[in-house]
Amino acid sequence: MQNPELEITSVALTLTTAETPDIQKAAFLKYVARDVGFKHPLCYVPPGPNSRDSLLGIYQWYHILSPKVIGRMHNVVYDKENHTLLLDMSQKFHIRFCPGTNSPFRLLVRITLKEINGLHYISFQEDFYHPEARIYTFSDFALLLVPMLAPAILFAQAGISVASNVYAGIAQRLGFWRPSPRREIVTTTNTGLYDAGDKID
């Protein structure tokens, strides 16, 4: 992103509500750092080499669970000095084959950016949910009451992240939310993720 404050709404909604798996994957490759980290009440991806692939798998599993995700951005706060974005969003998520409809739930997303050659990439994402969202922040509550559970909770969150990637892989083999097979250019850094044609004047 050249202007995170203006572009993040489109980027965040594309990552979460993309119409096709190819669009979603292309957005990940373009806007998310290769060593991205992710923290969510239910899962955790530590920053590291190619951690972006793990995060993409979680997002793909999310879309497989709910074929139609509807998102809305309510507010964006950009702290340029600290390379941080706060996103006030709502999403409507409905599990496949589940009767009834779900109400939109509200969440706050904190994004840390990494700047490379004048372009900004998502380097860490942390999701905070309102209690009524039915995605209970059990991990935060447990850490408050019993701090020594921290390693076990992080281990469980990492396990859910791995399971999400496994489930996404199985579902994609069955034809659900599968990106087109394409040969990717393997790079060791984030430099060059943008093509000249991708830059916004």
Disulfide bonds with the S-S distance in Angstrom:
none
